[in-house]
Structures are given as C-alpha cells and as structure tokens.
Amino acid sequence: MFLLLVVVLATFSVASILYQVKSLQKVIQKIDWFNILPNYSFFAPKPLLNDYRIAFKISTEVNEAWKEIPVYKKFNYIRIVWNPFKYYNKGLIDSCHFLIQDYHRFENKYFIQVSLYYLNILSLVSNFLNRTEGEGQKTIRFSILKSSGINNVCIDEVIFASFNQII
C-alpha cells in the first residue's frame, strides 16, 4: 500500500513538472482526464500596459466637470507584505476590462446596462457618491479612462462612457 502511494505521488510530481513545458502540455492533457495537473504561470498571458481610471459626473448641470474616483492607493513599502486592497483593485481592473469586451461584443449597445461588469462599476460610483455627497437621487454618467504614468498621470483616451443613470 505504501509503495502504491509513493508511485502515485512520484508519477503526479513528474507529470506536474513536465506539464509546465508548453510543448508537452497538449500531450499530457489527453492523459489528464480529471484536470488535476497544475499549470503554474507566473505572468499574465496578455499583461495590461496601462491603468484604468474611473471618472464620473452628475448630469444635472450642463457643464459639470468630470471627477475621478480615487481607486489606487499611494505606494507604501508595507504593501509588499500586506496589501488588503490587492484583490479589490484586481476585481475592478477585471470589471473594466470585461465591460469593454462586452460592449464591443453586443450588437445592441443598450444591453450593456444589464451587464454584471457595468452594474459593478455603477455600484462603485454610487457608493462613492453616497459617501462623499450624501444620499439622494442623482443622474450620473461614468467613464473608463486609459492612463499611463506614475507621478505625472496622463490620460491617454476615453475607452468607455456610460449612459445617463439614475441612482
């Protein structure tokens, strides 16, 4: 029994190591019926080269200025060890990315308003407004901006602009 356990674990270990080699993955995948072999990829397949920023404006006034929601925290060395906002930022970046993909995929652009990612960002804007300007009914628009730079942030382009929403 012990020998069987050692053989199974040794086989799993060797298969896991070989599965990391890209040219062998297709062959090993045919044998891995239960999809239990791990695939360790340390880098994203298509890393983002810019940051998303979220801006909003209250649509009651004609020339209301766009305001940015502070999403990113200042860099602090403690974040190397302790960064509780990491998953929050990751979720927000993914929501922006998937919202843009959904928008380009929909033939009728009004369907974007029922997208989970659209509602997620709308909820973020709504919560921010309730904290900063108090509760109450407002008509807002939000946009997703592509930016670059760390100290001197430069807005490269507007990627997405929402419809007027009553919150």
Helices and strands as residue ranges (DSSP letters): H 2-19, H 22-31, E 51-58, E 67-68, G 77-80, H 86-105, G 109-114, H 116-133, E 139-148, E 154-161, E 165-166
